[in-house]
Amino acid sequence: MIFVSHVIPVNEPGEPRLDRAAVWEGLVLKANNALPFVPAMSNCKVVQRYGDACFDRDIRIRGDAFRERITLEKPHRVVFTRLSGPVLGTIANEIEGEGEGDDMRLRFSFALVLAGTPGNSEAEEKYARTMTGDYIQALTATRDAMRRIAVDHAA
């Protein structure tokens, strides 16, 4: 099993400030269409809605196709459960910290299993390195996209 958790600050000096509502809005936008937020993703389409807080989407990352069930846990967490594809498991995007200030953080975590690959094998470790890099890049890209959206809304 591949498990990674990485956190970055939401607000930094010299950057547009985001409140909790703006961060949550960004996570919901990302859940519905991750293309502006996840550089490694080439396709993202919602295929079934089960209500305001749960839906399925089809995505393509680095050529691999996946179906994910998205659960919105307003106002702090979005959970992506892989239903099909070569890598199964769970991904969480979370808003951490109290209030609206500088202690607010964005955490991405995943616990995934690479189908057909033994745990702790060289192949799993190699895939984990690539995937970890992609997810850390997606975390930063998500925060940057949220900042762009905030600037656009302020204009």
Secondary structure in CASP SS format (residue, H / E / C, confidence):
PFRMAT SS
TARGET T0000
AUTHOR 0000-0000-0000
METHOD secondary structure of the structure
MODEL  1
M C 1.00
I E 1.00
F E 1.00
V E 1.00
S E 1.00
H E 1.00
V E 1.00
I E 1.00
P E 1.00
V C 1.00
N C 1.00
E C 1.00
P C 1.00
G C 1.00
E C 1.00
P C 1.00
R C 1.00
L C 1.00
D C 1.00
R H 1.00
A H 1.00
A H 1.00
V H 1.00
W H 1.00
E H 1.00
G H 1.00
L H 1.00
V H 1.00
L H 1.00
K H 1.00
A H 1.00
N H 1.00
N C 1.00
A C 1.00
L C 1.00
P C 1.00
F C 1.00
V C 1.00
P C 1.00
A C 1.00
M E 1.00
S E 1.00
N E 1.00
C E 1.00
K E 1.00
V E 1.00
V E 1.00
Q E 1.00
R E 1.00
Y E 1.00
G E 1.00
D C 1.00
A C 1.00
C E 1.00
F E 1.00
D E 1.00
R E 1.00
D E 1.00
I E 1.00
R E 1.00
I E 1.00
R C 1.00
G C 1.00
D E 1.00
A E 1.00
F E 1.00
R E 1.00
E E 1.00
R E 1.00
I E 1.00
T E 1.00
L E 1.00
E E 1.00
K C 1.00
P C 1.00
H C 1.00
R E 1.00
V E 1.00
V E 1.00
F E 1.00
T E 1.00
R E 1.00
L E 1.00
S E 1.00
G C 1.00
P C 1.00
V E 1.00
L E 1.00
G E 1.00
T E 1.00
I E 1.00
A E 1.00
N E 1.00
E E 1.00
I E 1.00
E E 1.00
G C 1.00
E C 1.00
G C 1.00
E C 1.00
G C 1.00
D C 1.00
D C 1.00
M C 1.00
R E 1.00
L E 1.00
R E 1.00
F E 1.00
S E 1.00
F E 1.00
A E 1.00
L E 1.00
V E 1.00
L E 1.00
A C 1.00
G C 1.00
T C 1.00
P C 1.00
G C 1.00
N C 1.00
S C 1.00
E H 1.00
A H 1.00
E H 1.00
E H 1.00
K H 1.00
Y H 1.00
A H 1.00
R H 1.00
T H 1.00
M H 1.00
T H 1.00
G H 1.00
D H 1.00
Y H 1.00
I H 1.00
Q H 1.00
A H 1.00
L H 1.00
T H 1.00
A H 1.00
T H 1.00
R H 1.00
D H 1.00
A H 1.00
M H 1.00
R H 1.00
R H 1.00
I H 1.00
A H 1.00
V H 1.00
D H 1.00
H H 1.00
A H 1.00
A C 1.00
END
